[in-house]
Amino acid sequence: MTDRRPEATDEPDHQIVLVGAGFAGIALAASLREAGLHDFLILERAEELGGTWRDNVYPGCACDVPSHLYSYSFAPNPDWSRTYGTQPEILEYLQTVADRHGVLDHIGYDTELLRADWDDTGSLWRLTTSRGPMTARFLITCAGVYGEARYPAIPGRERFAGRAFHSLHWPTDFDPSGQRVAVIGTGASAVQFIPELQPHVEHLVVFQRSAPWIVPRMDRTTSAVERSLLRRVPALRRLLRAIYYLAIESFGLVGFVDERFRYPFELLGRFQLRRQVRDRALRKTLTPDYVIGCKRAIFSDDYLPALTRDNVDVVTAGIAEITDSSVITRDGHEHPVDAIVYGTGFQVPPAVYERIHGLDGRTYADDYRENPRSYLGTATAGYPNLFTTLGAFGAVGNQSAIYMIEAQCRYIVDALGQLRDRGVVRVEVRASAQDEFVDEMTRRSEHTVWLTGGCDTSYYHTADGRNAGLYPGWSFEYARRTKHFDNAAFTVERCRPTAEHVS
C-alpha cells in the first residue's frame, strides 16, 4: 500500500460516474444512496432512462423471464399484469423505482460518454462526454450487452430500396399491412415479433440459420385476486419469486453439471414442436441440431404456430446477396420483398467498451475481444478505479440477469464504502488474482454444454471456442463470492488515513 497526498487539483468533478441508466445503473444508484454515497452522476445518452427496455419497442416485446423474478428484490411489484412483463410495463416499473429511490436527481440525460482516459498522476478518470469534459475518481460501466444492433455482412445490404431496419430500431410508423416482409434471424427478439407480423403481412419469409429451441412459455394474465393477495401477503410474493428462481436455476444442470440432464428439457421442446407443427417437413426444418442450452433456449407459445400459416415460408438456404428489391439465397432462389427486418442480435462487447482506455492506452474492448477476462465480472487488471456490471464471467445462462446485477451492486458498493473509510484514491485488481480467477473459469468451462453442445455461433462462446464470459456455476454460489469486497485481491493507494474521497 502506498500513501499519496494528491494536490487539490486532483479532486474530481464527481467521485463516482456511472454509465447507463438501465436496470444495472438504477440498481447501483439506489444502492449507493442507501449506503450514504451521494456524490455520483449517471451518464445517460438518451433523453429517458430504461436502457434496452426504452429502446426496444418492436411489436410483442416482452421479458422472457417471469416478472416476479425479473425485478429488483428491494423493489417487488405485486401488480404485474402478466406472468411475463411487456416492454411498456417494465419501462414504467423502472421509472417508478428510480423515482422512489431518489435516482432521478443523479441522471445526466442526453449525455454520452465519448472517451475515458485513466490519469495515473491524478488517480482519476478524465472523461470526454457529449456535453463536455469532466473527471471522476471512480468509473462504473452499467451499459447492457444488448444496447447496440449488429447487422450481418451480407453483400448488397445497403442497396435495398425498401424499408430495412434492425428490431432494436423499429420505426413507429412502419405498417406491414399487405407487404412482403423478410425477417433475417430467429433469435429471442424475432421469436417475439414474428407472430405479431404474420397476421398483417401479405407474405413473410423467415431466413433461419439455425433453429432455436422453443419451450412452453405459459404466459397468462394475472387476476385482480392474485395481485391483491401478493400485495397483502409478502411471504406469498417471496415464495413465488423463489419458485421461479429455482425453475430458471435448474438450467444449470444442463449447462455445467452434466449434458445428460438435457433430456427432460429437450423432451419439453420436442413436445412443443410436435404439438404445434403438424407438417413433418416443416417440423424437421424447425428441429434444432444442437444440445439445448448450448444457445439460449426461448420461451414461446405463439412462434411455432405462426410459422405454419399459409403466408409464411421458412428458408434455411444461406443468403448470397440482397438486391434493391429481393433477397437471393445461395441455392439461386430469389425472394422479392418490400421490407427487411433484421433480428440478428447485438454487438458484444458494448460500444462503450471501445471508449475506455486503461493504463497502456488499449481499450477495454480490445482486451475483451482478445481474451474475455475480469475478476468476478466486476474489475479488470490494467483499469484502475473501474468497476463493471455483467462483465466477463459476471453473467450466467441459468438465472435472471437482475439477480446477478444485484450481487455485483452489493460487491461494488461494499468496495466503495470500504475505500471511502480508508481514504483510498486508487484501487486495481491484482493481475495474479484475476489470472487465478480466469484460470478457474476456463477449467470449469471445459465440459460445459456451451462449448461441447454443437453450436456454430453463440453469445456463449468465442469464435475460437472459448467461454465468452459466462460464470460456469450456480448463481447463488456467485452471490456468495461477491457478498463482500475482498481487499486481498486488490492493490490500493491511500491519500490519508481517513478522508471523504467518496461521499
N, C-alpha and C positions, 0 to 999 in steps of 0.2 A: 504494500500500500504506500502511495506517495502523497504527502501533504503538499497542496498547492494553494497559493493565495492569489487568485486572479485579480487583476485591476478592475476598477468599477466599470470600465468599458466592456468587460466580459459578461456583464449582466445581460441576459437575453430579453427580447421583447416579451416573450412568453416562456414560462418554464416548460410547458408541455404543449405540443401541437399534434393533433390527431388529423389523419387524412381520411375523410369519408364519413358521412352521416347516415349510414345504413344500419343494419342490425348490430354489427360489431361496434361501430362508433357510438351509437346511442347507449348500448350496454356499458361500454367502458366509461363514457362520460357520466352516467348515473353512478357508477361505482366510484369514480374519482370524487364526485361531490359527497357521496356518503362517507368517504374516508377523510374528508376535510381538505382535499386538494382542489382548489378552485381556480388557480392561475393556469387555465388551459383554453385553447381555441381549437375548434373543429373547422378544417378547411373543406368546404363542400362546393364542388364545381358547378352544381346545378342551383336552381332557384328554389328548390324544395328538398326536404330530407327524404330518405326512403331507399336509396340505392337501387338495387335490382327490382324492388317492388314499386318503385316510382317509374322506372324506365320500361319495364315490360308491360305493355298494355294490349298485347295480342288477344284475340278472342279466346276465351276459355282459360286464360292464365290463372293458375291456382297453385297452391303448395302441394307437393307430393308426400309430405309428412303430416300426420294429423295435427291440427292446430293447437290442441291442448299440450302437445309436445313441442311443436314449432312455435314457441313463445317463451318469454323470459320467465324463469322460476320466481323472480322477485316481482313480476307484474302479471299474475294469472288473469285470464279473461274468461269468465263463465258464460259469456254471451256470444260465442262463435255461432254463426247461423248454420254452418255446415261442419261435417267432420273435417273436411279439408278446406281451409280458408281460401277465399278468392283474392285476387290481387287488390281490388278496392278495399276489401275488409282488412287485409293485412297492412296496407298502407295507412289506413285510418288508425289501426292499433298502434303502429309505430309513432304516429303523430301524437296520439293520446299519451303514450308512455313518455315521450320526450317532453311534453308539456308538464305532466305531473311530477317529473323528476328534475325539473329546472334545467333541462339540457338546452332548450331553445335559445337561451341567453348567451350560450357559448358558441353558436354556429355562425361562421362567416360564409354566407351564401354567395354563389356566383364567384367563388374564389378557388381557382385551380392551382395545384402545385405543379409548377413547370420544371423546377430543378431543385435538388437539395444537395449541398456540399458540406462535408464534415470539416470543421475548422479545429484542427488539433491544438492550436495555440490557445484559442479561447475556450476549448472544450464545449462547443456548441454547434448547432446546425445552422447554416446560412441558407435560407430558403428564397427562391425566386417564385413569386406567385403572379397570377393574372392581375392582381391588384397592387403589385409592388413587392419589394424585398422585406423580409423580416427574419428574425433569429429565434431559435428555440433551444433550450437546454436538452430536451428530450423530444424525439420524433417517433410517432407511433402510426404505423400503417394499419388502417381498418378497411381498406378497399377490398371488396369482394372479388372472387375469382371469376364471376360471371358478369363483369361490367363492360367488356369490350368485345364487340362482334368479330367473329372470324369468318372470312369468306374463302371458299375453295379456289384453288388456282386452276380454273377451267379456261382454256383458250376461247377467246371471243366474248368473255363475260361482259366486258364493257361495251360491246357493240349492240347489245339487246335494246330494242327501241321501245318496248312496253314498260310497264311498272315492274321494278325489281327492287327488293329490299330484304334485309335480314329481319327475323322475327323480333330482335331487340329494338328495331327502329320501325315498328309497324305504323304506317301512316293512318291517322284517324279518318281521313277522307277516302280510304280505299274501300270500294264497293265491288265485291267479287261476283255479284249477280250476273248470270249469263255469260261469264268469261271462262276461257280455257286457262287453267292455272296449273303451273308446275310447282311442286314442293320438292326441294333438294335437301335430303336429310331426314332421318327418322329418330331423332333423339327425343329427350324429355319434352322440349317445347313443341316440336312438331306433333308429338302424340296428343298434345292438348288442343292445338289449333286446327288440325286436320278434320276432326269431327265437326268443328264449327264452320269450316269452309264448305264441306261436302254438300250439305243441303242446298246451297245457294249457287254453286258454280254450274256451268254447262258441262264441263269436263275437268277432272282433276287427275293429274299424273304425278304419282309419288315415286321419286327416284330413291331407291333403297340400296345402300352399300352393304349393310349387314342388318339382319332382323333383330330388333330388341326383344328381350324377354319381357313379356307383359303378364302381370299377375293381377288378380282381382283387387279393385280399389274399394268397393263397397261404400262409396260416399253416400251421404244422406243428409237431409235437412234435420236439424235438431229441433225438438219440440219446445214449446214455452214451459212445459212442466219440467223437462230436463234442465233447461237453463236456470229455472227458479231453484231447483234442488242444488245445482252446482254453486249458485250464489250463496245459498243458506247453509250448505254443509261443505266447508272447505276440505274436510277429510275425504269426501267423495271425489272432489276435484283432484286431490293428490293421488288418490287410488287410480283414477282414470289415466292420469299422466304416467304413473308407474307401469300400468298395463301396456300403454303404447311404447314406453321406453323399452320394456323387456321384449316386445314383439320386434321392434326395429333392431335392437341389440343382437337378437338371435341370428341375424345375417352374418355375424362374425363367425358362427360355426362353419359356414362355407368359406368365408374369406380367408381365415388364417388358422383354423383348427384342423379341419380335415375335409377334403373335397367330397368325401362320401356323404357328408351331410347335405350335399346338393340335391339329392333325390327327392325329398319331400317338397322342396321349393320348386324344383323343375316339374314335378308332378302337378303342382298347382298351376304353373304356367302352361303346361301342355293341356290340362283340363280346360283352362280358359280358352285356349286356341281351338281345341276340338269343339267346344260348346258353341263358340261364336263364329267359326268359319267352317261351313259345311263342304265347300268346294275343296277337293283333295289337292288339286294342283296349286291353288292359292295357299292352302294350308302349308304345303311343302315350302313354298316361297317365303312364308312368314315364320318358319321354324328356325330358331337360332342355331348356329353351328358351333357354339362355344359354351363353356360351362357358365351357368347362372352365377352372377357375382363378379365374373371377370370384367364385365362392364356393369354399369348401373342398371339394375332391374327397374322397370317402370310400372307404376300402379295406374291402371286404366280399365274402365268398363265399356267405353264407347269408341275407342280407337279401332279395334279389330272389326267391329260391325260396320264402321264407316268404310273400310277398305273393301267390303263385299258388295257395295252398291254398284249399280249398273254404270254410273257416270265416273267410276274410279278405276284407274289402271295402276298396278304396282310394277315398276320397271327395275330390274336388277342389273341390266347391262350397264357398264360404266359409261359415263358421259365423255364423249370425244370432244365436243365443242358446242358453243352457243352462237347462234346466228342472230340477226336482228329480229327474227320472229319465231324462232324454234330452238329446241334442244335436240342435238343429234347424238345418238348413243354409238358405242363402239361396234355394234352389230350393223351399223349403217342405217338404222331406222330414224326417221325424222319425226319429231313431236311438235307440231305447231302449237304455240301458246301465246296468250295475251299478257300474262303476268308470271313472274317468278318470285317465290318466297324461299329464302334461304334459312333452313333450320339446321345450320352447320356448326353450331356450338360457339365457343368463346375463346378469346385469346388468353393463353396461360404461358407465362405469368402475367399478372395485370400490368397495364401500361404504366402505372405509377412506379413500378419497379425499375423501369428504364430510366427514371429521372433521379434516382437516389445514388449518389456517388460516395463510396467509402474511403478508407484510408489510402488505398493505392490508386484511386481515381476510377476504378472499374465500377460498373453499375451493379445494383442488386440483381437486375435481370440477367446480366452476363453470368454471374455466379450461379444463379438459379438454373439457367439453361445448361450450363456446363456440368453441374452436379448438384441436384437439389439437396440442400443441406441447411441445417439450423440446429439450435438447441431447444428441444421441446416445442418447436414451431413458433417460438417467441423471440429469439435473439440469434444473431449470426456474427461469428468472428469476423473482424475487419470492418464492422459497422458499429462503432461505439454509440451509446445512448440511443440506439434504435431498437424498438420493440415492434413485433408484428402479431397480428391475429391471423389464424389459419395459415401460418407459414408452413414450410416444408416439414412434414411429419407432425403437423398440428391439426390435421383433419382425419376423419375416419369414414369408412364406407358403410358402417353399421350403426350410425346414430345421427340424430338431428345435429346440424351444424351449430344450432343455438346452444346446445349442451357444451360443445367444445369451446365456443366463444366465451361462455360464462366462466369456464375453467381457466381460460387464458386471461380473462379480465381479472380474476382473483389473483393470479400469479403476478401480473404486471402491476396492479395496484399495490400489492404487498411489497413488491420491489421498490416502487417509487416512494412508498411510505418509509421503508427502512432507509433508503438513500437520503431522504429528507432529514430523518432523525440523526443520521451520521454525518451530515454535511458533505455528501459525495457529489462531485460535479462531473465525474466521468466513470462510466461503467462499461465493461465489454466482456462478453463470454470468453472464457479461456479456449483457445484452439484445441487443447487436449481434451477438455470436457466435451466440446462439440464433436470431435472426432470419435470419441468413445460412444457418444450417443448415436451418431450416424452409423458407426460400425454395428452397433446393436440393432438398429433399424434394418440395415442391409441383411444381417444374419437372419433376423426373424422373418424377413420378407421372402427368403429363398423359395419356400414351398407354398406361398400363398396363391390363391386362385387368380389374383391379379396378374401374376407372372406366368402361371402354368396353365391357365384356363383356355388358351387358344384364341384370344382376341388379337386382331390385326392392329387396331388402333384403339386407344382408350386414354381417358384422363388419368387412369390409374397407373400407367407405366410410361416410361420414356421411349423414344424411338429406338434406343439400343437395348431395351428390355429390362430396365431397372425400375424399381419403385419410384414413382413420380412425386411421392410426398405424403402417402397415407400412413397413419400410425398403425402398425400391424399388431393390434391388440384391442382389448376391451376399453370402451370409453371410460368406465369407472376406474380402471387402472390408471389411465392417463390423468383423470381428475385428481386421483390420489397423489400422483407425482408432481402435479402443479399446485397443490394446496398451499404451499408456502414457497417464497423465494429462497433459493438455495445459494447463499453467499459464496460457498466454496467453489462454485463453478465459474465465478466471475473475478476479474481484476477490477479494482476501483481506485480512483484518485480523489482525495479529500481536500476540501478548501480549509475547513476549520472543524474543531470537534463537534460543534453544534451550529447550525445555520438554517436559515429559512430559504434554502435554494429551491425547494419545491413546496409551495404553499397554496 
